[in-house]
Amino acid sequence: MKGLKRYLDRIKPSFEEGGRLHAFRSVFDGFETFLFTPSTTSASGVHIHDSNDSKRTMIIVVLALIPCFLFGMYNTGYQHWLAAGASEFPFWSMLLYGFLAVLPRVVVAYVVGLGIEFVVAQWRKEEIQEGFLVTGILIPMICPIETPLWMIAVATAFSVIFVKEVFGGTGFNIFNVALVTRAVLFFGYPAQMSGDKVFVATKPIFGLGGQVADGFTGATPLGQIATATGSELHLENIAGDPISTWDAFLGLIPGSFGETSTLCILIGAAILLLSGMASWKIMASVFAGGLITGWLVNVCATPVYPASFLDPVDQLLLGGFAFAAVFMATDPVTAARTETGKYIYGFLIGAVAIVIRVYNTGYPEGAMLAVLLMNAFAPLIDYCVVQANISRRMRRVKAKAE
Amino acid sequence: MKITVKKGLDLNIAGAATVPSDSGAVSLVAPRRIAIVPDDFVGLTPKLDVKEGDSVMIGSPLLHDKVNTSLKVVSPVCGTVTAVVRGLRRKIERVELVPDSGSAAVKFDTAGDVRTLLMESGLWAMMRQRPYDVVPDPSSDPRDIFVTAFDSAPLAPVLTFGMQNASAELDAGIKALAGLTRGKVYIGVRSQSDIPPVAGAEIVEVAGPHPAGNAGVQIAAIAPVNKGETVWTLDIVTLRKIGHLMINGSVDPGVIVALTGGEVETPHYVATVPGCDMESIIGAGLKSLKDAHHRRVISGNVLTGQNVGMEGFLRWPYRQVTVIPEGDDVDEFLGWANPGAGKMSVKRSFIGHFLSGKKFNPDARIKGGRRAMILSGEYDRVLPMDILGEYLVKAIIAKDIDKMEQLGIYEVAPEDFALPEYVDTSKLELQKIVREGLDYVRKELA
């Protein structure tokens, strides 16, 4: 490692102001700090610092996403085999198929997003911010597997520039960057992003997988609910068999790449909470809000809104609800920042997600919209909590004066 | 009265000094050189009372305040002024003295006005006031006076060391202070038995982790400072000095200092005077270097102290010297991926977090890059006051005086933001920001 460090130190001058490769300073800087923890020492204030930094924080979040990612690979293959009408399901082939199907999407998201980050860091003469490490893996995970690559590229570029960088970069954005990417896709390309084809990979990759019959339907459970009529709900998988609560919990259902498995999401939640990187207050209150609202709509179930017949627990297991609760709502930058505010913010996300899902059949998935909506309201929630603190202080002055 | 501080953090740092059995067991350090730094007396605009070559006694004025001319900083030794070091725009950086063997002390008239006596004897400058955490305004009328009798900072010395036989001095000190306030004199102690029984003060037992010993935390729990109110803060060592002055008419210049930190061979207590040079205090007390790594010599503790270096001096108000590795010569490969058995953190992603018995020897690296605020709620966990730290810091950065007032800037001192600064993932310089905020408000509202 000493040799590598010496090499970096040797080439460093050409990246500095006036150097030959100055245009790539931010890239060099990013790699250098990635490889070696900076040895800058404190110049003012405390002489020792906690070992945790922004890089570590982001890496832990990526680590928490890995179980969902691995399961997404498996499930993508599984759904494809199912759609192709296969009778046997080779584990490694399915996993490899899923990996090959998602890889281009991950690469596109990272190249576009990190590329913009490098350019902006260079332009602002700042260090590279790590926020996109998480966003870049989130984007393919919350998109349907068949989303065209160019759409991912356009949507990623749009959200990184207009949702994050124009506000000042990581830490200043109002909306969750990954979710806006998804929203851009959802509203910008509705024809390609909804319906029953996009959630299941249909083509063989490098000879892996089979040909899918033309007439198959790969609708997600929520897609089926949105188009259902009458008071009887029948959720079916691609092969036409009924979907059980257990299937939904494990995640063997069609859906966006990384968000089908509640089990893996819970493993991720455990990693986030044990490492202290996400707020349990937000997570718990999203689930509480979802459960209570789910129960309320179930009590007042009506055939006009077929989703109201769903069991409250199924409401949490289906679609992106759990994923949004664990990975999206807890994004510290866009969530409420005060401790009291976190309970309100989380609860409202859970409640609004179910309300949109049930009462607005135009949008089968409410979690994305609920988080974005509450992102917009988080500053207001915080404002109220801060005002409460202020008026406590002001009352104290008044009580003294009397 | 009892208060329990729930939020906070005790850092497990190696190199705590063992408390000597009695005062006689503390080794005396005779300083080779002394320096008094005017910047340590925040709020004072220094004017010199001496010039190079002047002889001074214990208690002779070295500096006085430009506005309140009777507010003085005095010499802790008998000796000769050797240098007045000036910086940019002729700012007085420090006054250097070489002590001699004399022990002559200025005799003060204890019969007169207590305020004038405290100001003339230099003891006034050893107190602080909230708001602003500066030397008290001589015309201020304190609502209460808070005395801290323990320091909860990492490796901090026991402030009540040797206090058991000082009850007469403590009583005299309390009596003097009680005459200056219409409110109470509070003394915050770890345990009632730390100090001898005293009259005229309200004893408050404080339990809980650091920053339980910070005056601001105790004030917040007892009676928070409101806009328009002033409280004074001092520690019990200064209280005893005030008592000594009231009884004897002279200043007791001595100070007991703990030499601590992972780089110190045998951490111990020494008796010396404020302003003593580091070489005299540390001597040959550091561990022999196995590899040639750099070291940081801090006057004070690792959270609020000053990096003075081996050629520096013991600064006011510190009663502690800490030596830690500097760390600028460490190349850590893929530090973010390290499981972290040897790393200190409040986050559970480091194995080091779970090693509760382990004593760490952290270096002075920032251990990351400076970022915008990303994680939320980090400051609140170690700031045991009804203050929204993050919002106050943002108001300070935005220079919004109204918001700062509303969010409680009058209640805080930079030291209250030392732990938030330590835990901050975004590595912001919170103490510096708060100090600048306090100075800004003070200047604007003056």
Interface residues (C-beta under 8 A of the other chain):
Chain A: M1 K2 L4 K5 T33 F34 L35 F36 T37 P38 S39 T40 T41 S42 A43 S44 G45 V46 H47 I48 H49 D50 S51 N52 D53 S54 K55 R56 T57 I59 I60 E127 Q129 G131 G168 G169 T170 G171 F172 L274 S275 G276 M277 S279 P332 V333 A335 A336 R337 T338 E339 K342 V385 V386 N389 I390 R392 R393 M394 R396 V397 K400
Chain B: L11 I13 P224 N226 K227 G228 E229 R296 I298 V302 L303 T304 G305 N307 T322 I324 E326 G327 D328 D329 V330 D331 E332 F333 L334 G335 W336 A337 G340 K343 M344 S345 V346 K347 R348 S349 F350 G352 P362 D363 A364 R365 I366 K367 G368 G369 R370 R371 A372 M373 I374 L375 S376 G377 D380 D386 I387 L388 E390 Y391 Q406 L407 G408 P414 A418 E421 Y422 V423 D424 T425 S426 K427 E429 L430 Q431 K432
